[in-house]
Protein backbone atom coordinates (compact mmCIF):
# COMPACT_ATOMS: atom_id res chain seq x y z
CA UNK A 1 0.00 0.00 0.00
CA UNK A 2 1.37 3.38 -1.03
CA UNK A 3 1.75 6.12 1.62
CA UNK A 4 -0.14 9.39 0.94
CA UNK A 5 2.06 12.29 -0.09
CA UNK A 6 2.27 15.55 1.87
CA UNK A 7 -0.46 17.39 -0.11
CA UNK A 8 -2.87 14.48 0.36
CA UNK A 9 -2.15 14.47 4.11
CA UNK A 10 -2.80 18.23 4.29
CA UNK A 11 -6.12 17.84 2.45
CA UNK A 12 -7.12 15.00 4.76
CA UNK A 13 -6.22 17.07 7.82
CA UNK A 14 -8.27 20.04 6.59
CA UNK A 15 -11.31 17.90 5.90
CA UNK A 16 -11.28 16.41 9.42
CA UNK A 17 -10.47 19.64 11.27
CA UNK A 18 -13.21 20.81 13.66
CA UNK A 19 -13.98 24.48 13.33
CA UNK A 20 -14.66 26.26 16.62
CA UNK A 21 -17.80 28.42 16.30
CA UNK A 22 -16.60 30.71 19.09
CA UNK A 23 -13.84 33.32 18.79
CA UNK A 24 -10.52 32.52 20.42
CA UNK A 25 -10.13 34.63 23.58
CA UNK A 26 -7.29 37.15 23.52
CA UNK A 27 -4.04 36.14 25.25
CA UNK A 28 -4.81 38.72 27.94
CA UNK A 29 -7.59 36.42 29.16
CA UNK A 30 -4.96 34.02 30.57
CA UNK A 31 -3.67 36.75 32.92
CA UNK A 32 -6.83 36.58 35.05
CA UNK A 33 -5.59 33.87 37.41
CA UNK A 34 -6.60 33.54 41.04
CA UNK A 35 -3.02 34.39 42.07
CA UNK A 36 -2.92 37.58 39.97
CA UNK A 37 -6.31 38.72 41.27
CA UNK A 38 -5.08 38.14 44.84
CA UNK A 39 -1.92 40.15 44.11
CA UNK A 40 -4.04 43.00 42.73
CA UNK A 41 -6.14 42.95 45.89
CA UNK A 42 -3.01 43.07 48.07
CA UNK A 43 -1.59 45.90 45.95
CA UNK A 44 -4.73 48.01 46.39
CA UNK A 45 -4.96 47.20 50.10
CA UNK A 46 -1.33 48.08 50.82
CA UNK A 47 -1.46 51.37 48.90
CA UNK A 48 -4.88 52.37 50.25
CA UNK A 49 -6.09 53.04 46.71
CA UNK A 50 -9.33 52.06 45.05
CA UNK A 51 -9.96 50.60 41.61
CA UNK A 52 -8.97 52.95 38.76
CA UNK A 53 -6.88 55.18 41.04
CA UNK A 54 -3.22 55.62 40.20
CA UNK A 55 -0.69 53.90 42.40
CA UNK A 56 1.64 56.10 44.47
CA UNK A 57 4.51 57.10 42.13
CA UNK A 58 7.22 56.78 44.79
CA UNK A 59 7.07 52.96 44.88
CA UNK A 60 6.87 50.34 42.18
CA UNK A 61 4.50 47.42 42.19
CA UNK A 62 7.46 45.14 43.00
CA UNK A 63 8.43 47.35 45.98
CA UNK A 64 4.89 47.31 47.36
CA UNK A 65 4.63 43.52 47.02
CA UNK A 66 8.26 42.84 47.98
CA UNK A 67 7.35 40.10 50.46
CA UNK A 68 5.77 37.98 47.69
CA UNK A 69 7.75 35.35 45.82
CA UNK A 70 9.62 36.99 42.95
CA UNK A 71 8.37 34.40 40.46
CA UNK A 72 4.77 35.24 41.44
CA UNK A 73 5.09 38.92 40.53
CA UNK A 74 4.29 39.71 36.89
CA UNK A 75 6.42 42.18 34.93
CA UNK A 76 3.25 43.97 33.74
CA UNK A 77 0.96 46.21 35.79
CA UNK A 78 -1.62 44.34 37.87
CA UNK A 79 -4.06 47.24 37.58
CA UNK A 80 -4.72 46.20 33.98
CA UNK A 81 -6.83 43.39 35.50
CA UNK A 82 -9.40 45.81 36.90
CA UNK A 83 -12.90 45.85 35.47
CA UNK A 84 -13.59 48.60 32.94
CA UNK A 85 -15.27 51.72 34.25
CA UNK A 86 -18.93 51.54 33.34
CA UNK A 87 -19.24 55.33 33.19
CA UNK A 88 -16.53 55.42 30.48
CA UNK A 89 -18.31 52.72 28.49
CA UNK A 90 -21.62 54.61 28.66
CA UNK A 91 -19.93 57.92 27.85
CA UNK A 92 -18.11 56.39 24.88
CA UNK A 93 -21.29 54.74 23.64
CA UNK A 94 -19.56 51.48 22.64
CA UNK A 95 -17.11 48.86 23.83
CA UNK A 96 -15.03 45.99 22.46
CA UNK A 97 -15.38 42.34 23.46
CA UNK A 98 -13.13 39.79 21.73
CA UNK A 99 -12.50 42.32 18.95
CA UNK A 100 -16.22 42.79 18.29
CA UNK A 101 -17.62 46.29 18.70
CA UNK A 102 -20.86 46.71 20.66
CA UNK A 103 -22.95 49.86 20.82
CA UNK A 104 -24.50 50.75 24.17
CA UNK A 105 -28.05 52.03 24.34
CA UNK A 106 -30.82 52.17 26.97
CA UNK A 107 -32.67 49.11 25.66
CA UNK A 108 -29.68 46.83 25.16
CA UNK A 109 -26.64 46.45 22.99
CA UNK A 110 -26.20 45.87 19.30
CA UNK A 111 -23.10 44.89 17.37
CA UNK A 112 -21.38 47.64 15.43
CA UNK A 113 -18.66 47.29 12.79
CA UNK A 114 -15.08 48.05 13.84
C-alpha positions as CSV (number, residue, x, y, z in Angstrom):
1,X,0.0,0.0,0.0
2,X,1.4,3.4,-1.0
3,X,1.8,6.1,1.6
4,X,-0.1,9.4,0.9
5,X,2.1,12.3,-0.1
6,X,2.3,15.6,1.9
7,X,-0.5,17.4,-0.1
8,X,-2.9,14.5,0.4
9,X,-2.2,14.5,4.1
10,X,-2.8,18.2,4.3
11,X,-6.1,17.8,2.4
12,X,-7.1,15.0,4.8
13,X,-6.2,17.1,7.8
14,X,-8.3,20.0,6.6
15,X,-11.3,17.9,5.9
16,X,-11.3,16.4,9.4
17,X,-10.5,19.6,11.3
18,X,-13.2,20.8,13.7
19,X,-14.0,24.5,13.3
20,X,-14.7,26.3,16.6
21,X,-17.8,28.4,16.3
22,X,-16.6,30.7,19.1
23,X,-13.8,33.3,18.8
24,X,-10.5,32.5,20.4
25,X,-10.1,34.6,23.6
26,X,-7.3,37.1,23.5
27,X,-4.0,36.1,25.2
28,X,-4.8,38.7,27.9
29,X,-7.6,36.4,29.2
30,X,-5.0,34.0,30.6
31,X,-3.7,36.7,32.9
32,X,-6.8,36.6,35.1
33,X,-5.6,33.9,37.4
34,X,-6.6,33.5,41.0
35,X,-3.0,34.4,42.1
36,X,-2.9,37.6,40.0
37,X,-6.3,38.7,41.3
38,X,-5.1,38.1,44.8
39,X,-1.9,40.1,44.1
40,X,-4.0,43.0,42.7
41,X,-6.1,43.0,45.9
42,X,-3.0,43.1,48.1
43,X,-1.6,45.9,46.0
44,X,-4.7,48.0,46.4
45,X,-5.0,47.2,50.1
46,X,-1.3,48.1,50.8
47,X,-1.5,51.4,48.9
48,X,-4.9,52.4,50.2
49,X,-6.1,53.0,46.7
50,X,-9.3,52.1,45.0
51,X,-10.0,50.6,41.6
52,X,-9.0,53.0,38.8
53,X,-6.9,55.2,41.0
54,X,-3.2,55.6,40.2
55,X,-0.7,53.9,42.4
56,X,1.6,56.1,44.5
57,X,4.5,57.1,42.1
58,X,7.2,56.8,44.8
59,X,7.1,53.0,44.9
60,X,6.9,50.3,42.2
61,X,4.5,47.4,42.2
62,X,7.5,45.1,43.0
63,X,8.4,47.3,46.0
64,X,4.9,47.3,47.4
65,X,4.6,43.5,47.0
66,X,8.3,42.8,48.0
67,X,7.3,40.1,50.5
68,X,5.8,38.0,47.7
69,X,7.8,35.4,45.8
70,X,9.6,37.0,42.9
71,X,8.4,34.4,40.5
72,X,4.8,35.2,41.4
73,X,5.1,38.9,40.5
74,X,4.3,39.7,36.9
75,X,6.4,42.2,34.9
76,X,3.3,44.0,33.7
77,X,1.0,46.2,35.8
78,X,-1.6,44.3,37.9
79,X,-4.1,47.2,37.6
80,X,-4.7,46.2,34.0
81,X,-6.8,43.4,35.5
82,X,-9.4,45.8,36.9
83,X,-12.9,45.8,35.5
84,X,-13.6,48.6,32.9
85,X,-15.3,51.7,34.2
86,X,-18.9,51.5,33.3
87,X,-19.2,55.3,33.2
88,X,-16.5,55.4,30.5
89,X,-18.3,52.7,28.5
90,X,-21.6,54.6,28.7
91,X,-19.9,57.9,27.8
92,X,-18.1,56.4,24.9
93,X,-21.3,54.7,23.6
94,X,-19.6,51.5,22.6
95,X,-17.1,48.9,23.8
96,X,-15.0,46.0,22.5
97,X,-15.4,42.3,23.5
98,X,-13.1,39.8,21.7
99,X,-12.5,42.3,19.0
100,X,-16.2,42.8,18.3
101,X,-17.6,46.3,18.7
102,X,-20.9,46.7,20.7
103,X,-23.0,49.9,20.8
104,X,-24.5,50.7,24.2
105,X,-28.1,52.0,24.3
106,X,-30.8,52.2,27.0
107,X,-32.7,49.1,25.7
108,X,-29.7,46.8,25.2
109,X,-26.6,46.5,23.0
110,X,-26.2,45.9,19.3
111,X,-23.1,44.9,17.4
112,X,-21.4,47.6,15.4
113,X,-18.7,47.3,12.8
114,X,-15.1,48.1,13.8
